[in-house]
Amino acid sequence: MTDEMFIGDHVLLNVGFVAARTRLGNLAGGGLLLGASEHAYGETITGLADTTGSVAGVSRLAGVRPGDITETPGRAQLPVHWEVTARGGALFPVLDADLTLTLAGEARTVLALSGVFRPPPGLADAGLDREIVSWFAAAAVRVFLARLASALVHPAGATPRSPAQHSWPTWPSRP
């Protein structure tokens, strides 16, 4: 199983576009983007390797490289690139994607991810069914987006509010 797979998901944020765009820029320059990526990769892809016994060939996420944010009216896009350390210390790209913010109303913004996932060495060699790997890659994207959504809606330093006052991200219903 070495094929690339297209992957994507989105979440509706209860925050205005301008605030979300500003916060996305802050995330790209800070450690939260890396932390959210490490958490998502570790909880899903590395977890899959652990359960299949193929963990010996699968490394933890080695790094995240954000690109430059590009903008058009009502839309902002940030490319992201995840890499793991492969055998021999070489870096292996596992995700090339775009994070996109799109205006969805006065106080709402859609955060979306679309890109290409590549099973990392070790996992690709484990003989797993493509559908299983695809499911875990989709879970990684969902966990990653959930972390980012939380940071965009409730940036660090915001005063905690009661659960009734929170504006949690809204996941679209699935068909």
Buried (B, 14 or more C-beta within 10 A) or exposed (E): BEEEBEBBBBBBBBBBBEBBBBBBBBBBEEEBBBBBBBBBBBBBBBBBBEEBEBBEBBBEBBEBEBBEBEEEEEBBBBBBBBBBBBEEEEEBBBBBBBBBBBBBEEEBBBBBBBBBBBBBBBBBBBEBEEEEBBEBBBBBBBBBBBBBBBBBBBBEEEEEEEEEEEEBBEBEEEE
